[in-house]
Amino acid sequence: MQVQDNKRLATLTLAALGIVYGDIGTSPLYSIKEVFGGAHHPVPINPDNVLGILSLFFWSLIIVVTLKYVAFIMRANNKGEGGIIALMTLALHNGDPASRRQRLLIALGLFGAALFYGDGVITPAISVLSAVEGLELITPTFKPYIIPITLVILVGLFLFQRRGTASVGALFGPVMVLWFAVLAILGGIAIIQHPAVLAAVNPRYGFNFLLGNSALGFFALGAVVLCITGAEALYADMGHFGAKPIQYAWLGYVLPALLINYFGQGALLLDDPSAIENPFYLLAPEWALYPLVILATVATVIASQAVISGAFSITQQAIQLGYTPRLEVQHTSDREIGQIYLPALNWLLLISIIALVLGFGTSSNLAAAYGIAVTGTMLITNILAIAVAVRLWQWSPLRAVLGALPFIAIDLGFFLANSVKIPDGGWFPLAFGLAVFILLTTWKRGRELLHKRLAADALQLKPFIDDIAASGVGRVPGTAIFMTPDPDSVPHALLHSLKHYKTLHEQVVILSVSVFDVPYVPDIDRVEVHRLAGNFSQVIVQYGFKDEPDIPAALGLCAAAGLDIGMMDASFFLGRETLIPKLGSEMAYWRELLFVAMFRNASSATAFFRIPSNRVVELGSQIVL
């Protein structure tokens, strides 16, 4: 048993290397280069500055990634799941839904998720572009082809999404093992030639750099943060691998490889300041440039894949929790539950990334846009973690705030340093994130308003059943299933059906779906069945926010509770509402118009809940918002 457990742990650790660490693992391509050679406030290359920056890199990786995420934040998991959405649901635990504090936590969580999308757009663009730029070092004749090659790689990556990651997933781990080994070897060779660079482990060099270069040191933090981009992935992907494989991979392999490479680039700059043209590639001998460019490009594609998969996953969670419209979700694997593909989101990301590459042109220009979204999400993570510590772990508010204060101070410093880059490109992830935030909150508020309008005209189910029995309404053979968000009210589709057909089916099922703030609900708790008078039944299907809805499969579980539903003899009746915006309503008119547009373009409940389309009857109604 112990041997099997160790083998499984090793397998998961290898897989985590391929999926989790692609983003932070490709940061050496551009981080040092941006600090000393970027277009925005480059730091002069001299021994004190190089040691100071390396010290900041070292302690940023130790404090922010190792202590904050690996040792602390990963404890705040929702039944093993991590990520900003999971953290938000934990922070909302036992809170009053109507309270201002609860709404603030929701707003923070949704804005953090929105910033994640901004990061998801920039990461593929800057990673692949920085890898392909290595071709310029081989020969300047490649320069005009850098952007076209980058775009071809990115388009190919997004075209591949519909096939899922299973077919190439087995390659991710070994490729990233090789990548980190190459990072360590290249950096180690340079360190051997200039071992004095190891003195930067002493935090005094970092403090002296910041104190001796107050303005420049502040601006430099905006580039230093590039070394920790991707830290959120450690937490977000925890549900796929578990905490231990991610922690072991970081401490035992990824962190040492990154530090050795960063210190190696610093050693190279001390020997040859002109290497700032591209210090990562210039660590390698000339004969190794072609293989290194190819390996770096593959590594950045893997990093991009991880971000794209994360965007698909977080969108699915948001759909389940009611923060976004239903989108078409395609399942690309029969065995792996998490492998999904969302066509609409896929093409939106691709269009945005192409626009970024064409608009910014170089990885150095893109670096100005990078960082603000990452640091914003990190700040929000701190605040949500405080709420979790107080509400779930029963910490005193003072203890929770004091424990998070060092991390907040560091993240705030990084965020403020990046905020000065807003005019130079930092506006993009903020604008992108704000647009996503408006969409998320508009959908949530619009659904609340719609449910309020429907509830105002709703009839209570049990008195309605009594009236039906007294009126002697005729019954026809078969089962009618009416979907409704409120299991205690009469579905509007049922009222319309009765109005038009003047009859009811022999068996009537009132079906509602509940999504809980846990990742998964076991099959034994999937359905809750209540038998009512008049051959009516209430069925509540329960999902977690990462479960994949399948109504026919769930209804098959009702037989154990004494309710036998033959799918070949059943008809699903769904309401299709036509929304009419109204001036002076409880929501701004422009947001009503936006909500109506989102509502019209949402994926149908038939496809989302995997209901056979030939068993569905839709009944329409008009609702004034």
N, C-alpha and C positions, 0 to 999 in steps of 0.2 A: 504493500500500500504506500509506504513512504517513497519507494522508487517511482511509482506511478505519479504521486503528487509532485515530486521533484521534476519529472519529465514534463508534466503539464505546466508547471511553473516556468520551466525553461522555454517551452513552446510559446506560452503567452508573452513572456518577456521579449522573445524574438519578434513576435507579431507587433508588440507595442513599439519596438524600435522602428518598425516600418510605418506605422500609422500615426503614432503620437508625436514623434520627434522630428518629423520632416520639416516643419516650419522653423523651429528654433535651431535645428541642425544645419539649415542652410544660411543662417544669419552671418557666418564668417565670410560669405561671399561679398558682403557690402558694409558690414558694421565698422570695422577699422578704417576702411577706405573713406567712409562718410565722415568719420570724426576728423581725420587729418587732411582729407582731400576733397571734402564735399563743397558744394557751391554756397553753403550757408554757414558762415562763421567757422572756417576750418581752423584747427588748432595747429600752431607752428610745431614742426618736428624738432625736438631736442630731447636729451635724455630725461630731464625732469618731467616734461609733458608726457612723454611716452610711458614712463613708469607710473605717472599719476593716472593716466587713462586706463592702463592695464589694471591698476588697482581698483578703479571704479568698475571695470568689467567683472573682475574677480568677485568683488563683494556684492555686486548686483545679482550675479548668478547664485551666490551663496545665500544672501538674505531673501531676495524676492522669490526666486524659484525654489531653492532647497528648503528654506525655513518656512516661508509663507505658504507655498502651494503643496510641496511634497509632505511637509511635516504637520501643517496646520489645516489648511483649507480642505484637503482631501478627507479630513475627518467629518466634514459637513456633507455627508452623502445621503441621498434619499433612496434608501433600500439598495445601496450600491451604485446609484446613478449620480453623476456629477453634471456640471455645466450651470450656466447662469439661470436657465429656466428652472432646473431642479433646485438650485439654491434659493430662488425666489419663492417657490412653493413651500420650502422649509421655513423661510422667514415669515411667511403668512400664517404659519401653524397657530391655531387657537386664537387668532385675532378676530376682532369685530369687522366684518366685511364693509360696514358703512363708516368706519372710523377714518379720520384724516390720515393717521399714521399708516393704516393698511393701504390706503390709496397711494400714499407716497412710496411705499415699498413696491407696489405693483408698477408704478411709473418708473422707478429706478431700475427694476428688473427688466422691464420692457425696453427701456432706453439702452441698457447694457446689451440686451439681445440685438437691438437695432445697430449698435456700434459693431457688434460681431460681424454683421453683414458687410459693413464698410471695410472691416479688416479682411473679410473673405474676398472682397473684390481686389484689394491692393496686393495681398500676399502672392497670388499667382502671377500678377503683372511684374512685381519687382523681383521675385525669385527667378522666374524664367528669363527675364530680360538681363539680370545681372549675370546669370550663367552663360548666356549666349554672347554677352559682351567680351568674354574671354577670347573669342575669335579675333578680336582686334589686335591682341598681343601677338598672334601668330603672323598676321599680315594685315596692314591697313586696308587692303583691297576688300576685306570683309565688311568694313564699316557700313557701306550703303545697304547691306543685306541683313544687318542686325535686327531691325524691326520686322521686316518680312519673315525672317526665320522664326522670330519670337511668336508672331501672329499665327504662323502655320502650326507650330507646336501647341499653342493654346487652343486653336480651333479643333485640332485633332484630339486634344484632351477632353474637350466638352462633347465632341461627337461620340466619344467612347463611353460617355456616362450611361447611355441607355443600356449598355451591355452589362453594367455592374462592375464591381471591383473584384469579384471572386476569381475571375480568370487570370488576373495579374497580382492578386493579393499575396499569393505565395512568394512572389519575387520581391515584394516590398521589404520584408525583413532582411534577407541576405544582402540586398543592394545597400540598405542603410548601414548594415554591419560593415560592409566594405567602405562606405563613405566615411564613417567615423574613424575607421582604421587609417584611411588615407589622411584625414584631418590630423590625427595624432602623429603619424609618421612625418608629414611635411613640417608640422610645427616643431616636432622633437629635433629634427635635423638642424633647424635654425637656432633652437635654444642651445644645443650643444656648442654651436659656434659663438654664441654670445650668452653664456649662462647667467650673467649679471642681471638679466632681465627678470629673473625669478624673484628678485628683491621686491617686486611690485605686489607680492602677496601681503606685505606689510601695509595695513590700512593707512599708515601715516602718509604714504605717497599720495593717496587719493585725497585725504584731507588737505594736505599742503597744496595740491593742485587747485582745489576749489577755493581755498582761502587766498592763495596768491594770485589767482586769476578770477576775481569775483564775477565780472560780467561774462568773460569768455568761458569760465567754468560752468556758469549757469546755462549758456547756450550749448555747451558741449553735452550736457545731460540729454538734450534733445536727440543727439545721435547715439549716445551710450545706451539709451533704452532699446535700440535696435537689437542688442544682444539678448534681450529677454522676450522679444516678440515670439509668440507661440507658447508662452507659459500657461495660458488659459487651456491649451489643448490637453495638458496633463490632467486637469480636473474634468474637462468636458468629456474626455474619452474613457473615464474611469469605469463606466458601466460596461464597456466592451471587454475590458481585460482584468478589472479588479485593481485594487490599490497596490498590492505587492509587486506585480510584474512591472508596473510603471515606476515605482520607487526603486526597484533593483536596477532596472535599465538606466535610470538617471544617475544614480549614485555610482554604479559599477562600471559604466561604459560611456554614456553620453557626456556627462559633466566633465570627466577627465579629458576626453577627446577635444571638447570645445575649448577648455582652458589651455591645453597644450597648443592648439592652433592659434588662439588669440595671442598667447605669449610668443609664439613663433613669428607671427606677423610683426609684433612689436620689436623683436630681435632683428628682423630683416630691415625695419625702418631705421633702427639705430646704426646698422652697418651701411645702409644705402637709402637715404631719404627720398631719392627719385623713384623708389619702388612704390610710392604712394599711388602711382598710376593705376595699379591693381595689385595690392600686396598679397592677396590670396593666391592668384595664379602665379605670381613671381616667386612664391615659395618653391615652386616645382622647377625642375630642370627643363630646358627647352624641348627635349625629346618627349616629355610627358604631357605637354600642353594639350594636344589633340585628345588623348584618352581622358585627361582631367576635365576638359570641357564637356565631353560626352557624359562622363560620370556625374558632373555637377548638374547638367541639364536633366538627366534622369532623376537625380535627387530632388531637384526643384519641382519636377512634374509630380513626384510622390508627395512632396510638401503641399502642392496645390490640390492634389486629390484629397488629402486629409481635410483641408479647409472646405472643399466643395461638399464632401460627405458630411462634414459637421453642419454646414448650412442646410442640407437636406434634412438631417436629423432634428435640428432645432426648429425647423419649420413644421415638421410633423408633430413635434411636441406642442407648438403654438396652436396648430389646428385643433388638436385634441382638447386643449384647455380653452378653446373658444376665442383666441386672440387674432386669428386670421381666417379668411374664408377657406372653405374646403377647396383643395387643389387636387388635380389628378396625381395619384401616387401609384407608381408602378413598382412591383416587387421583383427585383432582379435575381433573387436566389430562392430556391425552394427550401433551403436548409438554414440560411442565416437570416434571422428576423430583422436585423438592422440594415440590411442592404436594400436601399430604396432609391428610386429615381423620380424626381419631380420635373417634368419637361418644361413647364412654364418658368420655374425658378432657374433651371439650367440655362435657358436661352437669355434670360434677363441678366444673369451673372456674366455670360460670355459677351453680350453687347456692352455692358459696363466696363469690362476688362479691356476690350478692344479700344474703346474710347479713351481709357486711361493710358494705354501704351502709346496710342497715336498722339494724345494730348501732351503727355509729359516727355516722351522721347527717350529718356535715359533713366537708369536705375538711381542715379544721384538726384535727379529731379523728383522721382517718385519717393525717395527717402524723406523729402519734405512733407509729403502727404502721409507717410507712415508714422506711426507712434501715437498720434493723438487719439485714435480709436482704441488702441491697445491699452494705453494708460487710463483712458476714461473707463473702460470696462474693469480694469484692475481696481480703480477707486470705488466703483459701485460694488464690486465683489467684497471689499472690506466692510462697507456699510451693511450689506446683507448678512455677512458673516457675524457681525455684532448682534444683529437681530436674532440669528439662529442661536448664538451662544446664550443670549438672555432667555429666549422662549423655550428652547429645547434642552439645552444643557444646564439650565437653571443657574447660570452665572449671574452675579450682581452686575447691574449696568456699568458701575465703576470699573470692575475687573475686566469686563468685556472691552470697554473703550480703551483702558490702559494697555491691554494686551494687543489691541489692533493699532494703537497710536504710532509705534515705530514704522509699521508697514504703510499706514496712511501718510505719514510724513514723507517717506521715500517716494511713494506713488504720486503724491501731490507735487513733489519737486519735479519728477519726470513729466507730469501732465503740464505744469506751468511752463517748463522749458520747451515743450512741444507746442504750446499755445502760441508762441511767438512765430511759429512757422505757418500759422493759419493763412496769412496772405499769400504764401508761396506754394500752397497746395494742401495744407492741413485743413482747409475749408471743405475739401471733397468728402472725406469720410464723415465729417460732421454733418454736411448737407445730406449725404446719402443716408446716414443714420437717422437724421431728423425726419426725412421723408418716410423711412420705414416705421419710425415711431408714430408718426401721424396716422399711417395706415393701420397699425396695430391697435392704437387707442380708439380710432374712429370705428373700426369694426366691433371692438368690444362694447363701446358705448352705444353704437347703433343696434347691436343685438339686444342689449338691455332695454332700449327704447321700444324695439319691435315686440319683445316679450311682454312689456308693460301694456302695449296697445292690444295685444292678443288676450292678455289676462283680463282686461277691462270688459271684454265681451264674452268671456268664457263662462261655461256652466259647470257646476260641480258634477262629478261623474256619478256618484252613488244615487243622489236624487234623480238624475237623468235616467239611470237604469230602472229605478222604481216606476217612473212615468212611462217608460217604454213597455214594461210588463203590464201596466194598467191599460195602456192604449191598444194592446193587441196587434202591434205591428207585425206584419208577416215576416217569416224567416225562409231563407233559401239555403240549400246545401252548400257546404264549404266553410273555409275559414277566412275571415277578413282581418288584416293586421293594419292598424292605424298607428303611425308614428307621431309622437308628440313630445315636446320638451317637458311638459307637466303631466305626470301620470295621474293626478287627482282631478284633472279637468277634462271635459269632453273635447277631443280633437276637432278642429274646424273642418277637417276633411270628413269626419264622421257626420257632422251636421249637414254638410253639402251632399254627401252620399245619400243620406236619409231624405233630404229635400228632393233630390232628383229621382231616386229609384223607389222611394216609398216602401222600402223593405230593408232588412238586415240579413247578414249571413248567419247561419246556424251557430257558428262559434265566432266570437269577436274578441280580438286581442288588442289591448291598449299597450303599445310598446314605447318605452322611453330609454334613452341612453344616458348614463351618468359616467363622467370621467373624474377620477379621484387624483389627489396630488401624490400619488405613488407611481413608480414606473410601470409596474405590472400588477394585474389582478389574476390570481390563480383560477383555473377553470372551475374549481369547486365553488368559488364565489362569483362566477361569471354572471349567473342569472338569479333573479329574485322573482318568484312567482306568487301572485295572490289571486285565488279564485273568488269571483264575485257572483252575485245573483244573475239570473237570466242568461247563463252560459257566457258571461263576460269574464275576462281575465286581465289582470295587470301583469306585465312583464317588464322588469327593469334590468337592462343589460349593463354590466359594470366593467369599465376599462380603466387601466392606468394610462398615464400620458404618453407612454411609449408602446402601448399595445396597438396592434393593427386590427381595426374593426372588421368583423365578419359576422353580419347579422344571421345569415342562414346557419352558420356553424353554432352560434350562440343559441338559436332557437332549438337546435337539435338537443341541447342540454336540458330543455324544459321537460322532457319525458320523465326524467328522474324525479321531478316534482309533481308528476301526475297530469301534466298537460302535453298531450301528443299533438304536434302540429305537422301535418303532412304537407311538405313544401309543394308537391305537385297539385295539391288541392287548395292552396292558399293564394290569396291576392293581397298585395301591399297597396294601401291607399296613402298617398303622400299629398300634403298641401303644397301648392306653388303660389306664393304670394307675389303680387305686383305692388311695389312700394311707390307711394306718391309723396314727394317732399313737400314740406309746408313751412311757410315763413312764420317766424315767431314761435317755433317749437322749442323743446327743451335742449336741442342741439343746434349749433350754428347751421345756417342754411347751406353754406358751402360744404360743410362736413356731411350734411344729409345727402347732398348730391354725390359726394364721394362714396358714401356708404351704399347708396342705390346702385352706383356703377359697380362697386365690388360685389354686391349681392347678385347682380345680374350675371356676372362673370364667374361666380363661384361654381366649382364642380358640383354636379348633381349628387343628391343623397344616394341615388341608386348606385352610382359607381363607387362612391366613397365607402359605403357600407357593404359593398359586394352583393347587392340584392339582384337577383336575376331580372333583367329589364323586361322580359316577357311576362313577368308576374306583377308589374307595377301599373297602378292607375293614378294619375295625377289630377287633382281638383284645384282649380285656381280661385283666388280671391284678391280683392284690392284692399290695401291698408294705407291709411293716411298717417304719415309720421308726425 
